[in-house]
Amino acid sequence: MVEHVVVVARPAAEVAFHPVVSDLVNLCYFRSDSDQPWTRVGNSDPSYHPGFRLADADSFHGQFYEEMGGILHQKLLHRFPGAAAGHVVERYSGIWGITPDYQPILDRLTYAPGLYCAVGFSGHGYKLSPVIGDLMSRWILAGEAPEPEVLNLFRWSRFAENEPIKAPLSYSRAVGLR
């Protein structure tokens, strides 16, 4: 999946650092850079995702869809009208590693001895890496899952079994994202 980000320079009156915002109404997110007066805007609307699906990761060459850039900029302006005095500094895209239910796969693949997976975090892998690294290393070293009741939820076979992870409570417009 190709994900897009638009970087907007905040105007002088709006330069202050701001927290990360996950806008569940407009289905986007914003974060400010700590060393620049910039705000980065990304998409959280799953209705756009099918249009940016890649047949093969090797077919990604930095494609940026201009329409998506305009949509993201408008979402920022809707939430932060003061940003209208700013300007777009940069636009870029990257591969977003997601699974069909937007939840990671944490599993040992029995058909390939010694292959363990901790993939599909949709951008959260870096934040979760300390606990996931600890969990996976204990599993690999011990040869058995340290918390099988937890890890079973994230098994690879859930897709073949048509048992995707579903949140008990979810914001309806965000579909499977939250």
N, CA, C and O atoms as a DFTB+ gen file, in Angstrom:
712 C
 N C O
     1  1       0.845      -1.169       0.000
     2  2       0.000       0.000       0.000
     3  2       0.894       1.238       0.000
     4  3       1.903       1.282       0.704
     5  1       0.526       2.222      -0.779
     6  2       1.253       3.490      -0.822
     7  2       0.552       4.467       0.117
     8  3      -0.658       4.671       0.023
     9  1       1.312       5.059       1.010
    10  2       0.778       6.071       1.926
    11  2       1.399       7.407       1.574
    12  3       2.557       7.481       1.163
    13  1       0.624       8.451       1.739
    14  2       1.037       9.802       1.359
    15  2       1.183      10.685       2.586
    16  3       0.475      10.516       3.578
    17  1       2.112      11.631       2.505
    18  2       2.309      12.622       3.559
    19  2       2.526      13.972       2.890
    20  3       3.257      14.087       1.906
    21  1       1.876      14.985       3.443
    22  2       2.070      16.361       2.999
    23  2       2.688      17.117       4.160
    24  3       2.234      17.001       5.298
    25  1       3.733      17.899       3.870
    26  2       4.420      18.677       4.894
    27  2       4.108      20.147       4.646
    28  3       4.359      20.677       3.564
    29  1       3.553      20.799       5.674
    30  2       3.145      22.199       5.564
    31  2       3.944      23.036       6.560
    32  3       4.023      22.703       7.742
    33  1       4.538      24.131       6.068
    34  2       5.226      25.066       6.955
    35  2       4.159      25.874       7.683
    36  3       3.305      26.505       7.061
    37  1       4.222      25.844       9.004
    38  2       3.244      26.613       9.771
    39  2       3.589      28.098       9.676
    40  3       4.764      28.460       9.740
    41  1       2.579      28.968       9.523
    42  2       2.849      30.410       9.468
    43  2       3.406      30.905      10.803
    44  3       3.239      30.256      11.836
    45  1       4.065      32.055      10.769
    46  2       4.738      32.592      11.957
    47  2       3.819      32.634      13.177
    48  3       4.267      32.360      14.290
    49  1       2.562      32.968      12.991
    50  2       1.632      33.052      14.124
    51  2       1.274      31.681      14.683
    52  3       0.747      31.584      15.792
    53  1       1.554      30.626      13.933
    54  2       1.178      29.273      14.325
    55  2       2.402      28.363      14.490
    56  3       2.271      27.142      14.404
    57  1       3.578      28.933      14.724
    58  2       4.820      28.165      14.723
    59  2       4.957      27.211      15.899
    60  3       5.716      26.246      15.810
    61  1       4.261      27.443      16.978
    62  2       4.433      26.629      18.188
    63  2       4.283      25.135      17.900
    64  3       3.436      24.702      17.119
    65  1       5.136      24.380      18.563
    66  2       5.083      22.922      18.500
    67  2       3.698      22.461      18.951
    68  3       3.154      23.014      19.907
    69  1       3.121      21.473      18.293
    70  2       1.820      20.940      18.720
    71  2       1.922      19.427      18.833
    72  3       2.796      18.815      18.218
    73  1       1.044      18.824      19.609
    74  2       1.103      17.372      19.789
    75  2       0.635      16.623      18.537
    76  3       0.107      17.217      17.597
    77  1       0.841      15.333      18.555
    78  2       0.302      14.476      17.505
    79  2      -1.217      14.474      17.646
    80  3      -1.749      14.348      18.749
    81  1      -1.900      14.611      16.529
    82  2      -3.362      14.626      16.525
    83  2      -3.844      13.505      15.623
    84  3      -3.451      13.430      14.459
    85  1      -4.685      12.641      16.146
    86  2      -5.345      11.629      15.332
    87  2      -6.788      12.081      15.191
    88  3      -7.586      11.946      16.118
    89  1      -7.109      12.613      14.037
    90  2      -8.420      13.198      13.784
    91  2      -9.356      12.108      13.257
    92  3      -9.340      11.781      12.070
    93  1     -10.166      11.554      14.155
    94  2     -11.058      10.461      13.779
    95  2     -12.321      10.941      13.078
    96  3     -13.105      10.122      12.597
    97  1     -12.532      12.233      13.011
    98  2     -13.671      12.760      12.263
    99  2     -13.276      12.935      10.800
   100  3     -14.005      12.517       9.901
   101  1     -12.128      13.551      10.567
   102  2     -11.657      13.785       9.199
   103  2     -10.747      12.675       8.687
   104  3     -10.288      12.724       7.546
   105  1     -10.485      11.675       9.523
   106  2      -9.688      10.496       9.167
   107  2      -8.324      10.869       8.585
   108  3      -7.987      10.544       7.446
   109  1      -7.566      11.564       9.422
   110  2      -6.193      11.907       9.088
   111  2      -5.430      12.102      10.394
   112  3      -6.013      12.054      11.477
   113  1      -4.136      12.318      10.285
   114  2      -3.346      12.574      11.477
   115  2      -2.350      13.684      11.167
   116  3      -1.969      13.888      10.014
   117  1      -1.933      14.399      12.214
   118  2      -0.982      15.495      12.077
   119  2       0.066      15.349      13.159
   120  3      -0.216      14.888      14.264
   121  1       1.268      15.746      12.825
   122  2       2.299      15.848      13.857
   123  2       3.253      16.960      13.457
   124  3       3.504      17.188      12.274
   125  1       3.780      17.649      14.462
   126  2       4.732      18.708      14.165
   127  2       6.145      18.156      14.273
   128  3       6.409      17.221      15.028
   129  1       7.034      18.745      13.516
   130  2       8.449      18.387      13.617
   131  2       9.032      19.138      14.802
   132  3       8.679      20.293      15.039
   133  1       9.910      18.499      15.540
   134  2      10.478      19.156      16.713
   135  2      11.553      20.176      16.348
   136  3      11.806      21.103      17.117
   137  1      12.188      20.020      15.185
   138  2      13.279      20.925      14.829
   139  2      12.954      21.880      13.681
   140  3      13.815      22.652      13.258
   141  1      11.731      21.834      13.179
   142  2      11.305      22.709      12.082
   143  2       9.870      23.171      12.370
   144  3       9.132      22.460      13.054
   145  1       9.467      24.313      11.879
   146  2       8.076      24.756      12.073
   147  2       7.149      24.130      11.030
   148  3       6.444      24.835      10.308
   149  1       7.160      22.803      10.962
   150  2       6.392      22.074       9.958
   151  2       5.377      21.153      10.619
   152  3       5.572      20.676      11.737
   153  1       4.293      20.919       9.900
   154  2       3.296      19.928      10.307
   155  2       3.191      18.900       9.193
   156  3       3.045      19.250       8.022
   157  1       3.268      17.628       9.568
   158  2       3.126      16.529       8.613
   159  2       1.711      15.987       8.723
   160  3       1.214      15.748       9.824
   161  1       1.064      15.793       7.583
   162  2      -0.321      15.332       7.520
   163  2      -0.354      14.013       6.770
   164  3       0.198      13.903       5.675
   165  1      -1.004      13.008       7.356
   166  2      -1.134      11.711       6.708
   167  2      -2.584      11.250       6.697
   168  3      -3.427      11.798       7.409
   169  1      -2.858      10.263       5.903
   170  2      -4.214       9.751       5.699
   171  2      -4.567       8.632       6.677
   172  3      -3.747       7.752       6.938
   173  1      -5.782       8.666       7.214
   174  2      -6.305       7.558       8.025
   175  2      -7.632       7.057       7.467
   176  3      -8.348       6.317       8.142
   177  1      -7.964       7.449       6.255
   178  2      -9.253       7.083       5.676
   179  2      -9.099       5.819       4.827
   180  3      -8.545       5.877       3.729
   181  1      -9.585       4.677       5.327
   182  2      -9.397       3.424       4.586
   183  2     -10.117       3.377       3.245
   184  3      -9.818       2.506       2.429
   185  1     -11.049       4.278       2.992
   186  2     -11.734       4.254       1.702
   187  2     -10.779       4.592       0.557
   188  3     -11.052       4.242      -0.591
   189  1      -9.664       5.268       0.850
   190  2      -8.684       5.577      -0.180
   191  2      -7.691       4.438      -0.407
   192  3      -7.058       4.374      -1.461
   193  1      -7.549       3.557       0.552
   194  2      -6.500       2.539       0.484
   195  2      -6.558       1.631      -0.746
   196  3      -5.506       1.353      -1.322
   197  1      -7.725       1.156      -1.179
   198  2      -7.717       0.278      -2.362
   199  2      -7.098       0.926      -3.598
   200  3      -6.503       0.232      -4.422
   201  1      -7.228       2.228      -3.736
   202  2      -6.662       2.922      -4.888
   203  2      -5.151       3.015      -4.868
   204  3      -4.530       3.326      -5.884
   205  1      -4.557       2.749      -3.720
   206  2      -3.102       2.868      -3.580
   207  2      -2.445       1.531      -3.293
   208  3      -1.309       1.481      -2.822
   209  1      -3.158       0.445      -3.575
   210  2      -2.619      -0.893      -3.336
   211  2      -1.612      -1.232      -4.442
   212  3      -1.844      -0.946      -5.616
   213  1      -0.511      -1.837      -4.053
   214  2       0.515      -2.240      -5.015
   215  2       0.391      -3.730      -5.307
   216  3       0.155      -4.528      -4.400
   217  1       0.549      -4.098      -6.563
   218  2       0.546      -5.524      -6.910
   219  2       1.804      -6.184      -6.372
   220  3       1.795      -7.364      -6.022
   221  1       2.882      -5.420      -6.307
   222  2       4.174      -5.942      -5.866
   223  2       4.966      -4.761      -5.296
   224  3       4.994      -3.688      -5.897
   225  1       5.598      -4.952      -4.157
   226  2       6.366      -3.869      -3.538
   227  2       7.465      -3.353      -4.458
   228  3       7.863      -2.192      -4.354
   229  1       7.956      -4.196      -5.352
   230  2       8.999      -3.760      -6.286
   231  2       8.470      -2.768      -7.314
   232  3       9.257      -2.128      -8.012
   233  1       7.146      -2.627      -7.420
   234  2       6.590      -1.669      -8.374
   235  2       6.466      -0.269      -7.770
   236  3       5.986       0.651      -8.432
   237  1       6.898      -0.107      -6.519
   238  2       6.872       1.221      -5.891
   239  2       8.128       1.985      -6.267
   240  3       9.247       1.513      -6.067
   241  1       7.922       3.168      -6.815
   242  2       9.042       4.022      -7.216
   243  2       8.808       5.455      -6.741
   244  3       9.162       6.409      -7.434
   245  1       8.211       5.601      -5.562
   246  2       7.977       6.931      -5.007
   247  2       6.765       7.641      -5.579
   248  3       6.683       8.868      -5.521
   249  1       5.823       6.889      -6.131
   250  2       4.651       7.500      -6.719
   251  2       3.918       8.367      -5.685
   252  3       3.725       7.958      -4.540
   253  1       3.523       9.546      -6.103
   254  2       2.717      10.416      -5.251
   255  2       1.508      10.828      -6.072
   256  3       1.648      11.352      -7.177
   257  1       0.334      10.593      -5.537
   258  2      -0.898      10.917      -6.239
   259  2      -1.322      12.318      -5.831
   260  3      -1.689      12.559      -4.681
   261  1      -1.267      13.236      -6.784
   262  2      -1.533      14.654      -6.510
   263  2      -2.883      14.876      -5.846
   264  3      -3.007      15.715      -4.954
   265  1      -3.899      14.126      -6.277
   266  2      -5.229      14.279      -5.685
   267  2      -5.174      14.046      -4.180
   268  3      -5.799      14.780      -3.415
   269  1      -4.433      13.035      -3.753
   270  2      -4.334      12.729      -2.331
   271  2      -3.617      13.849      -1.583
   272  3      -3.979      14.168      -0.451
   273  1      -2.610      14.442      -2.203
   274  2      -1.916      15.565      -1.577
   275  2      -2.860      16.717      -1.305
   276  3      -2.817      17.312      -0.228
   277  1      -3.711      17.039      -2.264
   278  2      -4.691      18.113      -2.081
   279  2      -5.707      17.789      -1.001
   280  3      -6.089      18.657      -0.216
   281  1      -6.142      16.539      -0.962
   282  2      -7.112      16.107       0.056
   283  2      -6.505      16.245       1.447
   284  3      -7.155      16.753       2.361
   285  1      -5.269      15.797       1.611
   286  2      -4.619      15.885       2.927
   287  2      -4.433      17.336       3.358
   288  3      -4.663      17.672       4.520
   289  1      -4.022      18.187       2.440
   290  2      -3.842      19.598       2.781
   291  2      -5.179      20.209       3.212
   292  3      -5.224      20.970       4.179
   293  1      -6.256      19.887       2.513
   294  2      -7.572      20.413       2.879
   295  2      -8.022      19.908       4.250
   296  3      -8.655      20.647       5.004
   297  1      -7.699      18.654       4.575
   298  2      -8.053      18.114       5.894
   299  2      -7.328      18.880       7.001
   300  3      -7.904      19.149       8.055
   301  1      -6.067      19.228       6.758
   302  2      -5.332      20.030       7.732
   303  2      -5.987      21.396       7.898
   304  3      -6.188      21.856       9.022
   305  1      -6.319      22.043       6.788
   306  2      -6.929      23.373       6.848
   307  2      -8.303      23.345       7.503
   308  3      -8.698      24.309       8.161
   309  1      -9.023      22.262       7.331
   310  2     -10.331      22.131       7.982
   311  2     -10.177      22.121       9.498
   312  3     -10.959      22.752      10.209
   313  1      -9.177      21.412       9.988
   314  2      -8.972      21.291      11.435
   315  2      -8.195      22.474      12.006
   316  3      -8.453      22.900      13.131
   317  1      -7.236      23.011      11.227
   318  2      -6.394      24.134      11.665
   319  2      -6.445      25.243      10.616
   320  3      -5.521      25.368       9.812
   321  1      -7.517      26.058      10.611
   322  2      -7.640      27.117       9.587
   323  2      -6.445      28.067       9.550
   324  3      -6.138      28.628       8.498
   325  1      -5.766      28.257      10.684
   326  2      -4.605      29.141      10.725
   327  2      -3.471      28.667       9.847
   328  3      -2.585      29.452       9.507
   329  1      -3.477      27.409       9.476
   330  2      -2.417      26.868       8.619
   331  2      -2.548      27.333       7.175
   332  3      -1.650      27.092       6.369
   333  1      -3.645      27.993       6.835
   334  2      -3.845      28.463       5.457
   335  2      -2.782      29.477       5.045
   336  3      -2.473      29.604       3.860
   337  1      -2.225      30.192       6.009
   338  2      -1.177      31.169       5.700
   339  2       0.173      30.481       5.485
   340  3       1.138      31.127       5.075
   341  1       0.245      29.195       5.755
   342  2       1.474      28.438       5.520
   343  2       1.525      27.946       4.086
   344  3       0.649      28.265       3.284
   345  1       2.538      27.177       3.766
   346  2       2.654      26.645       2.413
   347  2       3.177      25.209       2.465
   348  3       3.824      24.802       3.430
   349  1       2.885      24.463       1.420
   350  2       3.346      23.079       1.333
   351  2       4.841      23.092       1.033
   352  3       5.288      23.683       0.050
   353  1       5.601      22.430       1.897
   354  2       7.056      22.357       1.773
   355  2       7.470      21.123       0.991
   356  3       8.407      21.154       0.193
   357  1       6.755      20.043       1.235
   358  2       7.170      18.762       0.662
   359  2       5.964      17.829       0.602
   360  3       5.022      17.951       1.385
   361  1       6.017      16.903      -0.338
   362  2       5.029      15.831      -0.424
   363  2       5.797      14.570      -0.758
   364  3       6.681      14.578      -1.614
   365  1       5.458      13.493      -0.084
   366  2       6.149      12.244      -0.376
   367  2       5.242      11.069      -0.074
   368  3       4.186      11.213       0.542
   369  1       5.672       9.922      -0.518
   370  2       4.910       8.709      -0.259
   371  2       5.885       7.599       0.109
   372  3       7.090       7.698      -0.125
   373  1       5.341       6.558       0.682
   374  2       6.146       5.404       1.057
   375  2       5.265       4.173       1.140
   376  3       4.038       4.262       1.108
   377  1       5.905       3.040       1.245
   378  2       5.149       1.799       1.361
   379  2       4.690       1.651       2.800
   380  3       5.468       1.818       3.739
   381  1       3.430       1.338       2.954
   382  2       2.804       1.176       4.254
   383  2       2.492      -0.302       4.402
   384  3       1.640      -0.833       3.689
   385  1       3.171      -0.966       5.315
   386  2       2.981      -2.407       5.504
   387  2       1.802      -2.704       6.401
   388  3       1.897      -2.599       7.624
   389  1       0.685      -3.075       5.791
   390  2      -0.519      -3.372       6.565
   391  2      -1.039      -4.763       6.236
   392  3      -0.676      -5.361       5.223
   393  1      -1.880      -5.250       7.099
   394  2      -2.583      -6.512       6.867
   395  2      -4.045      -6.164       6.582
   396  3      -4.445      -5.018       6.791
   397  1      -4.845      -7.107       6.119
   398  2      -6.247      -6.804       5.824
   399  2      -7.046      -6.271       7.024
   400  3      -8.003      -5.520       6.835
   401  1      -6.672      -6.644       8.242
   402  2      -7.404      -6.133       9.409
   403  2      -6.643      -5.033      10.149
   404  3      -7.030      -4.633      11.247
   405  1      -5.566      -4.552       9.545
   406  2      -4.754      -3.462      10.099
   407  2      -4.082      -3.839      11.420
   408  3      -3.726      -2.960      12.204
   409  1      -3.911      -5.116      11.666
   410  2      -3.260      -5.593      12.880
   411  2      -2.042      -6.429      12.480
   412  3      -2.052      -7.059      11.422
   413  1      -1.001      -6.443      13.302
   414  2       0.217      -7.160      12.913
   415  2       0.066      -8.679      12.927
   416  3      -0.887      -9.231      13.476
   417  1       1.027      -9.317      12.313
   418  2       1.155     -10.772      12.365
   419  2       2.348     -11.069      13.266
   420  3       3.459     -10.606      13.008
   421  1       2.114     -11.836      14.316
   422  2       3.168     -12.299      15.224
   423  2       3.024     -13.805      15.259
   424  3       2.128     -14.334      15.918
   425  1       3.902     -14.498      14.554
   426  2       3.689     -15.934      14.426
   427  2       4.979     -16.642      14.022
   428  3       5.942     -16.029      13.561
   429  1       4.954     -17.955      14.217
   430  2       5.993     -18.854      13.715
   431  2       5.342     -19.597      12.556
   432  3       4.301     -20.232      12.725
   433  1       5.950     -19.516      11.386
   434  2       5.380     -20.159      10.207
   435  2       5.909     -21.581      10.126
   436  3       7.078     -21.803       9.810
   437  1       5.047     -22.531      10.413
   438  2       5.457     -23.933      10.518
   439  2       5.924     -24.525       9.193
   440  3       6.720     -25.464       9.192
   441  1       5.450     -23.999       8.065
   442  2       5.863     -24.537       6.777
   443  2       7.280     -24.110       6.390
   444  3       7.830     -24.612       5.409
   445  1       7.874     -23.190       7.150
   446  2       9.259     -22.769       6.919
   447  2       9.969     -22.801       8.269
   448  3      10.001     -21.790       8.970
   449  1      10.532     -23.934       8.640
   450  2      11.159     -24.076       9.965
   451  2      12.127     -22.939      10.284
   452  3      12.994     -22.587       9.484
   453  1      11.952     -22.384      11.464
   454  2      12.812     -21.303      11.933
   455  2      12.384     -19.914      11.502
   456  3      13.045     -18.932      11.837
   457  1      11.270     -19.814      10.751
   458  2      10.811     -18.499      10.292
   459  2       9.740     -17.961      11.238
   460  3       8.671     -18.553      11.386
   461  1      10.040     -16.849      11.867
   462  2       9.108     -16.152      12.752
   463  2       8.789     -14.810      12.110
   464  3       9.645     -14.204      11.466
   465  1       7.568     -14.352      12.286
   466  2       7.149     -13.087      11.688
   467  2       6.664     -12.115      12.747
   468  3       5.925     -12.482      13.661
   469  1       7.086     -10.894      12.612
   470  2       6.554      -9.765      13.371
   471  2       6.444      -8.647      12.341
   472  3       7.335      -7.806      12.224
   473  1       5.332      -8.647      11.592
   474  2       5.176      -7.768      10.427
   475  2       3.772      -7.172      10.390
   476  3       2.872      -7.609      11.108
   477  1       3.608      -6.158       9.530
   478  2       2.292      -5.594       9.268
   479  2       1.803      -4.630      10.338
   480  3       0.611      -4.603      10.645
   481  1       2.694      -3.847      10.904
   482  2       2.327      -2.958      12.008
   483  2       1.735      -1.620      11.565
   484  3       1.353      -0.811      12.411
   485  1       1.653      -1.379      10.288
   486  2       1.097      -0.133       9.750
   487  2       1.687       1.108      10.409
   488  3       0.950       2.033      10.751
   489  1       2.975       1.142      10.589
   490  2       3.625       2.316      11.145
   491  2       3.846       2.282      12.640
   492  3       4.555       3.136      13.173
   493  1       3.266       1.326      13.326
   494  2       3.405       1.261      14.779
   495  2       4.556       0.374      15.235
   496  3       4.846       0.312      16.430
   497  1       5.212      -0.307      14.314
   498  2       6.277      -1.230      14.676
   499  2       7.417      -0.576      15.425
   500  3       7.964      -1.154      16.365
   501  1       7.777       0.626      15.012
   502  2       8.881       1.311      15.690
   503  2       8.517       1.593      17.146
   504  3       9.328       1.384      18.048
   505  1       7.311       2.061      17.364
   506  2       6.863       2.389      18.719
   507  2       6.729       1.148      19.593
   508  3       6.982       1.198      20.797
   509  1       6.332       0.043      18.986
   510  2       6.106      -1.191      19.734
   511  2       7.323      -2.112      19.759
   512  3       7.285      -3.169      20.388
   513  1       8.395      -1.722      19.083
   514  2       9.542      -2.630      18.926
   515  2      10.147      -3.120      20.237
   516  3      10.572      -4.275      20.276
   517  1      10.222      -2.341      21.307
   518  2      10.810      -2.910      22.529
   519  2      10.032      -4.113      23.059
   520  3      10.631      -5.145      23.362
   521  1       8.733      -3.999      23.172
   522  2       7.950      -5.105      23.719
   523  2       7.845      -6.256      22.723
   524  3       7.885      -7.420      23.120
   525  1       7.710      -5.944      21.437
   526  2       7.625      -7.003      20.421
   527  2       8.961      -7.731      20.322
   528  3       8.985      -8.957      20.209
   529  1      10.065      -7.001      20.362
   530  2      11.384      -7.632      20.321
   531  2      11.589      -8.567      21.499
   532  3      12.112      -9.669      21.336
   533  1      11.180      -8.131      22.692
   534  2      11.297      -8.973      23.876
   535  2      10.433     -10.230      23.733
   536  3      10.894     -11.342      23.990
   537  1       9.199     -10.043      23.327
   538  2       8.271     -11.161      23.177
   539  2       8.770     -12.173      22.137
   540  3       8.794     -13.378      22.390
   541  1       9.167     -11.667      20.967
   542  2       9.615     -12.564      19.899
   543  2      10.922     -13.257      20.265
   544  3      11.097     -14.438      19.962
   545  1      11.840     -12.549      20.909
   546  2      13.115     -13.193      21.270
   547  2      12.894     -14.287      22.310
   548  3      13.544     -15.332      22.255
   549  1      11.981     -14.059      23.261
   550  2      11.671     -15.117      24.234
   551  2      11.052     -16.317      23.536
   552  3      11.335     -17.458      23.901
   553  1      10.216     -16.077      22.543
   554  2       9.578     -17.163      21.789
   555  2      10.622     -17.943      21.000
   556  3      10.644     -19.174      21.036
   557  1      11.477     -17.236      20.295
   558  2      12.485     -17.893      19.468
   559  2      13.459     -18.699      20.329
   560  3      13.802     -19.828      19.981
   561  1      13.900     -18.132      21.437
   562  2      14.869     -18.817      22.293
   563  2      14.260     -19.992      23.043
   564  3      14.917     -21.017      23.222
   565  1      13.013     -19.859      23.486
   566  2      12.370     -20.925      24.256
   567  2      11.747     -21.990      23.358
   568  3      11.553     -23.128      23.787
   569  1      11.435     -21.629      22.121
   570  2      10.821     -22.584      21.209
   571  2       9.314     -22.697      21.364
   572  3       8.664     -23.411      20.601
   573  1       8.762     -22.010      22.327
   574  2       7.302     -21.991      22.485
   575  2       6.865     -20.583      22.844
   576  3       7.603     -19.828      23.478
   577  1       5.669     -20.247      22.435
   578  2       5.159     -18.892      22.640
   579  2       5.065     -18.574      24.129
   580  3       4.469     -19.344      24.882
   581  1       5.647     -17.443      24.573
   582  2       5.601     -17.090      25.984
   583  2       4.200     -16.697      26.462
   584  3       3.881     -16.856      27.640
   585  1       3.388     -16.199      25.578
   586  2       2.022     -15.807      25.927
   587  2       1.089     -16.295      24.818
   588  3       0.590     -15.492      24.030
   589  1       0.853     -17.612      24.754
   590  2       0.109     -18.159      23.612
   591  2      -1.294     -17.585      23.443
   592  3      -1.769     -17.450      22.316
   593  1      -1.962     -17.246      24.537
   594  2      -3.324     -16.698      24.413
   595  2      -3.320     -15.328      23.753
   596  3      -4.279     -14.965      23.072
   597  1      -2.249     -14.564      23.947
   598  2      -2.130     -13.263      23.290
   599  2      -1.675     -13.449      21.851
   600  3      -2.266     -12.882      20.932
   601  1      -0.639     -14.233      21.655
   602  2      -0.092     -14.409      20.323
   603  2      -1.052     -15.109      19.367
   604  3      -0.995     -14.873      18.160
   605  1      -1.910     -15.946      19.870
   606  2      -2.885     -16.619      19.011
   607  2      -3.767     -15.605      18.274
   608  3      -4.164     -15.844      17.133
   609  1      -4.067     -14.504      18.904
   610  2      -4.878     -13.464      18.277
   611  2      -4.211     -12.936      17.008
   612  3      -4.893     -12.598      16.042
   613  1      -2.873     -12.866      17.010
   614  2      -2.122     -12.274      15.909
   615  2      -1.553     -13.308      14.939
   616  3      -0.628     -13.003      14.186
   617  1      -2.090     -14.515      14.949
   618  2      -1.580     -15.602      14.110
   619  2      -1.804     -15.304      12.624
   620  3      -2.767     -14.639      12.243
   621  1      -0.898     -15.807      11.811
   622  2      -0.968     -15.658      10.354
   623  2      -2.223     -16.313       9.791
   624  3      -2.840     -15.769       8.875
   625  1      -2.607     -17.458      10.315
   626  2      -3.719     -18.235       9.757
   627  2      -5.074     -17.569       9.931
   628  3      -6.056     -18.036       9.355
   629  1      -5.160     -16.497      10.703
   630  2      -6.475     -15.870      10.927
   631  2      -7.109     -15.397       9.620
   632  3      -8.334     -15.333       9.522
   633  1      -6.309     -15.072       8.633
   634  2      -6.869     -14.606       7.355
   635  2      -7.456     -15.771       6.566
   636  3      -8.539     -15.641       5.996
   637  1      -6.772     -16.892       6.523
   638  2      -7.296     -18.082       5.840
   639  2      -8.538     -18.615       6.558
   640  3      -9.432     -19.185       5.932
   641  1      -8.582     -18.421       7.878
   642  2      -9.718     -18.882       8.690
   643  2     -10.865     -17.866       8.702
   644  3     -11.893     -18.097       9.339
   645  1     -10.693     -16.759       8.009
   646  2     -11.680     -15.677       7.970
   647  2     -12.033     -15.191       9.383
   648  3     -13.202     -14.991       9.713
   649  1     -10.990     -15.007      10.210
   650  2     -11.157     -14.523      11.573
   651  2     -10.274     -13.302      11.822
   652  3      -9.393     -13.338      12.682
   653  1     -10.508     -12.219      11.071
   654  2      -9.692     -11.030      11.309
   655  2      -9.949     -10.471      12.708
   656  3     -10.994     -10.717      13.309
   657  1      -8.994      -9.732      13.200
   658  2      -9.149      -9.099      14.511
   659  2     -10.137      -7.957      14.374
   660  3     -10.022      -7.128      13.471
   661  1     -11.099      -7.918      15.262
   662  2     -12.103      -6.847      15.270
   663  2     -12.136      -6.238      16.657
   664  3     -12.251      -6.943      17.659
   665  1     -12.035      -4.918      16.701
   666  2     -12.091      -4.225      17.984
   667  2     -13.506      -4.316      18.547
   668  3     -14.472      -4.182      17.796
   669  1     -13.648      -4.542      19.856
   670  2     -14.983      -4.603      20.442
   671  2     -15.695      -3.258      20.356
   672  3     -16.920      -3.211      20.249
   673  1     -14.952      -2.186      20.402
   674  2     -15.496      -0.842      20.252
   675  2     -14.653      -0.135      19.205
   676  3     -13.425      -0.205      19.250
   677  1     -15.289       0.537      18.274
   678  2     -14.541       1.190      17.222
   679  2     -15.290       2.422      16.766
   680  3     -16.518       2.484      16.831
   681  1     -14.539       3.390      16.309
   682  2     -15.151       4.557      15.681
   683  2     -15.598       4.114      14.301
   684  3     -14.763       3.718      13.488
   685  1     -16.876       4.169      14.016
   686  2     -17.433       3.539      12.822
   687  2     -16.833       4.043      11.509
   688  3     -16.676       3.245      10.585
   689  1     -16.494       5.317      11.383
   690  2     -15.950       5.813      10.122
   691  2     -14.544       5.310       9.889
   692  3     -14.102       5.241       8.742
   693  1     -13.828       4.957      10.940
   694  2     -12.441       4.516      10.789
   695  2     -12.346       3.046      10.408
   696  3     -11.250       2.530      10.190
   697  1     -13.473       2.377      10.327
   698  2     -13.570       0.968       9.944
   699  2     -12.605       0.159      10.791
   700  3     -12.721       0.172      12.016
   701  1     -11.656      -0.545      10.186
   702  2     -10.764      -1.412      10.949
   703  2      -9.535      -0.739      11.512
   704  3      -8.739      -1.384      12.195
   705  1      -9.361       0.543      11.244
   706  2      -8.141       1.205      11.674
   707  2      -8.006       1.330      13.175
   708  3      -6.886       1.331      13.685
   709  1      -9.076       1.434      13.882
   710  2      -9.003       1.668      15.318
   711  2      -9.699       0.557      16.046
   712  3      -9.752       0.563      17.276
